[in-house]
């Protein structure tokens, strides 16, 4: 079964850091690009960041550039997001999503999400 | 940044009827468009990619069309499980952007 399972969310104070993880199974992880997409409470979907199959290409939304770092460990079938200098507006459910190609494309597999709440 | 605009924001449809959802891109994205369905408390699910190709396991009543800047998702004969929020997304240019969503509700 193809599956993505996120972890690492929680309540954090503004300015602090958090590291999200996404464990993949059921497909050849290092063949595909991987992405993070977030959804603020009651709002729509916002693409956050993506990484190519080998980690050689990364992209970020302007809203997180310079604060968030995406990475992957193909030996562990895992995707990560290091989130620094967190702000209240980063509060959201963070989804891990698999692209249908080496970097971008449609997101054909999604995890159930991990909630990040930034509040003092 | 490419802005994706969906209309209408809310669509009220009776079961068995057809729903037509629109998505417009602020510049041409060729056929690099996907449609997703999201139900309350669930992750999005890919319905359509490449503007018109159904994803694995998606029923034939879901149909996507369009290219360039104008796209349509048609749901023929709405079933109870189809009432949800639908998002379009472009993957032609960074940053990959989503529309704001169309909620399909029971009339």
Interface residues (C-beta under 8 A of the other chain):
Chain A: X35 X37 X44 X45 X46 X47 X50 X59 X61 X62 X95 X100 X104 X105 X106 X107 X108 X110 X111 X112 X113
Chain B: X34 X36 X38 X42 X43 X44 X45 X46 X49 X50 X55 X56 X87 X89 X91 X94 X95 X96 X97 X98 X99 X100 X101
